[in-house]
């Protein structure tokens, strides 16, 4: 007797990560011979720094690439802690650092170690689409905190408090600089958010993966205002190491053993070769700042050119490498709009509904993390295509 194949679980019924769907469709067009400009993913166009690549090559030659400690290589944890002292002026015990499989692995560990099933976590909207998907898959709930022009597309302590009064929040997840907007929470407002969470008993998780990618005032770490915050960061963005799948979490002492136990069973350890190579990432500042200067030039080009195309409304792109633009005068179906832009103009962009299921119907996100020539070509194609629209 044959048995039917099992159905997918309810927890697997998450919304698609549309940026990845756009990438998939773009790759299929490239396989057919089309020349596609990629502005859909938040992926640095430059390779990892030379020092990192050389360290990885040396690690391969050594052959010593077995399992590491679940919490991460101690030398790397010490180096991350030193970074917080040097860059932020925050003293940090290396034992509070957990090295993870990208920031994604850090979020899973943070959510599982801090919240029980059914807990409600506040999320900014628009926001990174994987957040609600991960929460759903883990049996957690969320409340969306709508943000917009009135606050510069950033969360405020007042908005968090108002949401908490309507429905008690067990946790709050913030991101600064943010995806998709690039907006940065000002230090004084971040201090107020941290203080409210402390007073209200709301667990705070701060996503800081775009730190050091700012084009004005610097983003502050939540650790400057709260010892109880869980901070997540990554080598993917500023350090240009997306495919190396390496990130870290900084947790208060009471959570250290819990996160380590979870890591032991969920992934054993972060990739050994990536950890050995990442030690050199903190010594590659000159090369990394040169890469960032390329982003700044791309950003300046878009800020100058987009208004001439009629795309004059967008969130303040203070950090990261995104423009979150209002295209509501052109469409109320951003998914179809971006599909047409891809197939007709050869430019891959992410529809706003990936980040905001309702208001995102009239927005899209453009990534300017790619090479300067690619961003310029993408802009030319968008300009020509928009000019043809009725």
VOGU-3710 file (C-alpha; in Angstrom, 3 decimals, decimal comma):
1> xxxxxxxxxx> 0,000/0,000/0,000  1,415/3,337/-0,997  1,434/6,183/1,419  0,603/9,725/0,375  3,319/12,337/0,670  3,063/14,496/3,784  1,614/17,962/3,406  3,576/21,048/4,403  3,016/22,123/7,993  1,051/25,227/8,912
11> xxxxxxxxxx> 4,230/26,794/10,231  5,732/26,458/6,736  2,959/28,617/5,262  5,032/31,794/5,245  4,865/34,526/2,636  7,497/34,356/-0,090  10,640/36,437/0,258  9,925/38,377/-2,931  13,455/39,743/-3,386  14,613/36,140/-3,744
21> xxxxxxxxxx> 11,753/35,396/-6,158  12,842/38,370/-8,276  16,408/37,052/-8,222  15,176/33,633/-9,360  13,277/35,154/-12,298  16,227/37,377/-13,193  18,564/34,374/-13,240  16,198/32,545/-15,587  16,249/35,504/-17,989  20,034/35,592/-17,811
31> xxxxxxxxxx> 20,131/31,899/-18,656  18,169/32,792/-21,787  20,830/35,317/-22,763  19,284/38,520/-21,342  21,498/41,196/-19,786  19,939/41,972/-16,391  20,891/44,765/-14,007  20,525/43,555/-10,431  19,081/46,138/-8,031  16,914/43,700/-6,076
41> xxxxxxxxxx> 19,280/42,286/-3,465  21,120/43,949/-0,621  24,379/42,332/-1,636  27,665/44,208/-1,947  28,964/44,243/-5,508  32,543/44,051/-4,251  34,140/40,804/-3,044  35,195/40,230/0,528  38,335/42,193/1,463  41,676/40,856/0,284
51> xxxxxxxxxx> 42,867/40,150/3,833  39,777/38,022/4,451  40,239/36,028/1,262  43,921/35,463/2,019  43,059/34,246/5,514  40,499/31,831/4,044  43,087/30,479/1,605  45,540/29,943/4,462  42,856/28,160/6,457  42,180/25,845/3,519
61> xxxxxxxxxx> 45,862/25,044/3,244  46,099/24,255/6,950  43,274/21,738/6,697  42,189/22,523/10,271  38,510/23,063/9,459  36,675/20,776/11,839  33,887/21,612/14,248  34,413/24,637/16,451  32,907/25,636/19,765  29,169/26,197/19,647
71> xxxxxxxxxx> 29,479/29,766/20,926  32,163/30,563/18,388  35,937/30,722/18,168  37,194/32,552/21,238  39,682/34,648/19,255  36,864/35,962/17,047  34,563/36,601/20,017  37,338/38,602/21,663  37,911/40,565/18,461  34,209/41,405/18,141
81> xxxxxxxxxx> 34,138/42,557/21,755  37,184/44,749/21,087  35,385/46,263/18,117  32,577/47,440/20,402  35,087/49,086/22,711  36,998/50,729/19,852  34,066/51,829/17,696  31,243/52,478/20,171  33,067/52,939/23,459  31,050/50,061/24,936
91> xxxxxxxxxx> 32,878/47,629/27,218  31,804/44,093/26,413  32,855/40,725/27,833  33,744/38,312/24,983  31,601/35,671/26,700  28,505/37,686/25,746  29,266/37,244/22,028  27,808/34,258/20,169  29,050/33,699/16,598  26,225/32,511/14,346
101> xxxxxxxxxx> 25,377/31,325/10,844  24,697/34,791/9,525  22,326/37,204/11,228  19,504/34,814/10,251  20,893/32,187/12,612  21,230/34,816/15,314  17,567/35,790/15,006  16,392/32,198/15,327  18,510/31,745/18,452  17,343/35,057/19,901
111> xxxxxxxxxx> 13,658/34,391/19,287  13,850/30,854/20,683  15,859/31,809/23,761  13,819/34,895/24,685  10,196/34,061/23,764  7,765/31,230/24,375  5,271/30,168/21,704  2,501/32,709/21,212  4,551/35,717/22,335  3,897/38,984/20,495
121> xxxxxxxxxx> 6,786/41,007/19,078  6,494/44,546/17,716  7,866/45,106/14,205  8,263/48,275/12,157  6,187/48,340/8,963  7,611/48,606/6,300  10,280/46,219/7,438  12,461/43,273/6,549  10,112/40,504/5,300  11,991/37,618/6,886
131> xxxxxxxxxx> 11,149/38,882/10,390  7,428/37,967/10,364  8,176/34,801/8,401  10,668/33,563/10,999  8,300/34,489/13,813  5,439/32,598/12,148  7,576/29,516/11,596  8,558/29,534/15,265  4,987/29,842/16,518  5,323/33,506/17,512
141> xxxxxxxxxx> 3,054/36,454/16,742  3,746/40,094/15,894  2,176/43,533/15,902  3,005/45,860/13,019  3,951/49,417/13,913  3,265/51,525/10,824  5,931/54,159/10,167  6,029/56,856/7,509  7,045/60,359/6,543  5,877/61,936/9,799
151> xxxxxxxxxx> 8,727/60,258/11,724  11,229/59,937/8,888  10,308/56,253/8,544  11,739/55,447/11,987  10,177/53,983/15,100  9,602/56,262/18,074  9,248/55,452/21,744  5,794/57,062/21,699  4,627/54,758/18,899  5,987/51,699/20,713
161> xxxxxxxxxx> 4,231/52,723/23,929  0,941/53,334/22,090  1,081/49,890/20,480  1,952/48,286/23,819  -1,153/49,844/25,389  -3,380/48,407/22,677  -1,845/44,946/22,790  0,839/43,994/25,247  4,176/43,413/23,545  6,451/40,700/24,847
171> xxxxxxxxxx> 9,240/41,958/22,647  10,290/44,647/20,193  12,551/44,192/17,184  14,192/47,332/15,820  16,534/47,881/12,879  18,753/50,908/12,349  19,858/51,598/9,629  16,723/49,939/8,327  15,791/47,737/5,422  14,057/48,754/3,114
181> xxxxxxxxxx> 14,167/52,442/3,993  17,759/53,176/5,007  16,428/55,281/7,890  18,359/55,636/11,151  16,922/55,989/14,649  18,487/59,052/16,255  20,508/58,259/19,405  18,174/60,177/21,726  15,130/58,336/20,353  16,947/55,017/20,640
191> xxxxxxxxxx> 17,703/55,844/24,270  13,988/56,508/24,873  12,997/53,223/23,184  15,487/51,305/25,320  14,230/53,017/28,470  10,602/52,223/27,675  11,382/48,572/27,012  13,278/48,339/30,318  10,415/49,914/32,269  7,647/47,951/30,525
201> xxxxxxxxxx> 9,381/44,573/30,615  9,526/44,370/26,805  12,462/42,321/25,516  14,428/44,394/22,993  16,234/42,911/20,005  18,271/45,357/17,922  19,224/44,467/14,341  22,442/46,353/13,606  23,633/44,556/10,481  23,887/47,795/8,471
211> xxxxxxxxxx> 26,030/49,597/11,005  29,031/51,448/9,521  26,990/52,022/6,346  25,878/55,566/7,145  26,180/58,698/5,008  25,749/61,267/7,768  25,382/60,855/11,533  26,475/57,450/12,767  24,021/54,847/14,032  24,337/54,065/17,725
221> xxxxxxxxxx> 24,234/50,582/19,213  21,438/49,716/21,629  24,144/48,438/23,975  25,025/52,069/24,699  21,663/52,414/26,459  20,709/48,918/27,602  22,595/45,952/29,012  19,505/43,795/28,538  19,116/44,310/24,787  19,978/41,455/22,446
231> xxxxxxxxxx> 22,010/42,854/19,552  22,312/41,060/16,215  24,934/41,948/13,635  26,644/40,396/10,649  29,707/40,275/8,432  27,464/40,318/5,344  26,880/44,005/4,662  29,671/46,421/5,612  32,252/43,619/5,510  30,988/42,354/2,112
241> xxxxxxxxxx> 30,803/38,694/3,215  27,232/37,650/2,343  27,942/34,103/1,186  30,262/33,382/4,088  27,157/33,107/6,327  28,635/34,610/9,452  27,046/36,863/12,020  26,910/37,362/15,745  24,556/37,981/18,628  25,321/39,797/21,857
251> xxxxxxxxxx> 23,135/38,694/24,724  22,820/39,485/28,425  24,527/37,005/30,694  21,295/35,273/31,748  20,745/34,095/28,145  24,246/32,911/27,317  23,885/29,249/28,252  20,441/29,033/26,625  21,672/30,401/23,297  24,724/28,148/23,402
261> xxxxxxxxxx> 22,586/25,055/24,018  20,293/25,982/21,123  23,263/26,540/18,815  24,688/23,144/19,777  21,580/21,411/18,474  20,457/23,689/15,633  23,729/24,262/13,793  26,544/22,896/16,029  28,706/25,902/15,173  29,170/28,667/12,626
271> xxxxxxxxxx> 31,356/27,822/9,586  34,936/27,349/10,778  36,618/28,725/7,675  34,450/31,838/7,777  35,340/32,452/11,416  39,056/32,153/10,742  38,808/34,524/7,794  36,595/37,030/9,598  39,326/37,747/12,128  40,998/39,777/9,399
281> xxxxxxxxxx> 37,853/41,714/8,454  38,465/44,214/11,255  41,907/44,965/9,778  40,519/45,759/6,306  38,977/49,133/7,100  40,790/51,001/4,320  39,456/48,648/1,634  35,991/48,533/3,201  35,750/52,319/3,372  36,675/52,479/-0,315
291> xxxxxxxxxx> 33,782/50,104/-1,063  31,495/52,297/1,021  32,597/55,348/-0,974  31,304/53,547/-4,056  27,914/53,127/-2,380  27,955/56,829/-1,538  28,544/57,733/-5,185  25,718/55,414/-6,281  23,454/56,983/-3,671  24,304/60,495/-4,838
301> xxxxxxxxxx> 23,558/59,540/-8,440  20,140/58,148/-7,513  19,247/61,095/-5,287  20,082/63,465/-8,132  18,448/61,477/-10,937  15,301/59,888/-9,488  13,406/63,169/-8,963  13,934/63,982/-12,655  12,116/60,723/-13,433  9,182/61,743/-11,285
311> xxxxxxxxxx> 10,332/59,524/-8,412  10,851/62,336/-5,931  9,288/60,748/-2,842  11,339/58,229/-0,895  12,320/57,429/2,667  15,428/59,212/4,011  18,293/57,003/2,765  20,572/57,809/5,690  22,217/54,390/5,822  22,379/50,863/4,327
321> xxxxxxxxxx> 22,224/50,886/0,495  18,563/51,174/-0,465  16,110/53,665/-1,904  12,502/52,959/-0,872  10,593/54,976/-3,449  6,962/55,958/-3,893  5,699/54,889/-7,345  2,004/55,208/-6,512  1,519/57,698/-9,363  2,598/54,922/-11,736
331> xxxxxxxxxx> 1,018/51,843/-10,153  -0,983/50,371/-7,301  0,390/46,923/-8,067  4,097/47,031/-7,312  4,551/43,290/-7,875  3,305/43,508/-11,466  5,163/46,794/-11,938  8,490/45,219/-10,919  7,814/42,126/-13,035  7,306/44,374/-16,060
341> xxxxxxxxxx> 10,417/46,396/-15,192  12,397/43,160/-15,143  11,039/41,660/-18,354  10,701/44,845/-20,392  13,659/46,909/-19,170  15,986/44,234/-17,801  16,196/45,788/-14,306  15,535/43,662/-11,228  13,920/45,622/-8,376  11,962/44,504/-5,322
351> xxxxxxxxxx> 8,250/45,383/-5,032  7,222/47,275/-1,938  4,680/44,604/-0,968  7,654/42,518/0,127  8,101/44,978/2,999  4,569/46,314/3,566  1,658/44,123/2,456  -0,819/47,002/2,154  0,912/50,347/1,618  3,704/48,664/-0,335
361> xxxxxxxxxx> 1,468/48,316/-3,378  2,670/51,754/-4,442  6,368/51,463/-3,569  9,521/49,657/-4,653  13,030/49,193/-3,300  16,173/49,796/-5,321  19,490/48,492/-4,025  22,558/50,543/-4,915  25,041/48,047/-3,449  26,251/46,912/-6,867
371> xxxxxxxxxx> 29,129/48,217/-8,971  28,828/51,860/-9,987  28,599/51,063/-13,702  25,716/48,669/-13,035  23,764/51,195/-10,983  24,277/53,822/-13,695  23,084/51,391/-16,371  20,075/50,435/-14,265  19,165/54,079/-13,870  19,402/54,637/-17,636
381> xxxxxxxxxx> 17,104/51,696/-18,280  14,592/52,768/-15,639  14,561/56,298/-17,077  13,875/55,075/-20,611  11,212/52,624/-19,441  9,360/55,053/-17,176  9,275/57,606/-20,010  7,281/55,124/-22,072  4,642/54,519/-19,401  1,201/56,066/-20,012
//
